[in-house]
C-alpha cells in the first residue's frame, strides 16, 4: 500500500485570529493555512475585513486574539527587517514623499538586505535591473515615478517587491484601477513569479473572474469570517455567492478558460418574482 503524501508545512498559519478597531470586531476566529509558493486570493464584499487580514499577514496590524506564524515562527517575534526579507507588501495606494526615478523606487526593495551603512552594492543594482526587466519597466528606469500611467506605476511597485526577493508578495487590490489588458498583465506577472521563482502570492481582489482563472486557493470572507476556502471551482458556488454578496448572480463555466465565470444580473432582468 502506498503511503499518503505528507501534508506540506504551511508558510502562514493563522490560528483563531480575531481583531478589529477599538470595540469594533472586524475578523472573528479565523483559522487558515497558506502553503509555500501558492497563489492565494482573498475575496468578499466591501468592509468584511480583507485588508485587515492582509495587514495582519504583513505584520502591520496586530491580532487582538489568536496567532499568526510564518514558517513556524510567531510573526510578533520577527523584527521589521527580517519580516521584510520574507514578505513584500503592496498596499492599495502608495504615496511617495519625493519625486524619485523608477530605478530609485525599485532599489528601495533592497533596503532589508543592506548592511548597517545602507549602501547599495553592484549586486543590488544588478538585481534592480533584473527586476525591472522582469516586470517590463526597464525602459522607464530614468523616468520620474510621478510621470507614469497607473499601469506603469503598478508594475514599478511590483518590480520593487520582486527586487526585495521575498518568499511571499502580498498585494491589496492591485488590479482595481487597471484596464482589462493591464489587469491580465499583472495577474500573469504574479503567475510567473510563482512558476519561475517559487514565490508565493496573497492578493485581495474583488474580481472573482480573475480569481477563478489564477488562484490555487480562494478564501471568501463574509462578515469577518471565512465563508469558504478552497479551489475556486469549489468556492464559487452560485447560492453561496448570492448569500454572501446579496444579489442574484449567473455562474457558468467559461468554454474558453474552463474556469467559472460570475456575472451579476441587472435589476431589469430579474422579473416580477425577483
Ligand atoms: P475590506 O478590505 O474587506 O473592505 P477592511 O479590512 O478595510 O475591509 O475594513 C473592515 C472594517 O474595518 C470596515 O468596517 C472599516 O470601516 C473598518 N476599518 C478599517 N480600517 C480602520 C481603521 N484604521 N480604523 C477604524 N476602522 C477601520
Boltz pocket constraint, residues with backbone or C-beta under 6 A from the ligand:
constraints:
  - pocket:
      binder: B
      contacts: [[A, 21], [A, 26], [A, 44], [A, 45], [A, 46], [A, 47], [A, 48], [A, 49], [A, 50], [A, 51], [A, 52], [A, 53]]
      max_distance: 6.0
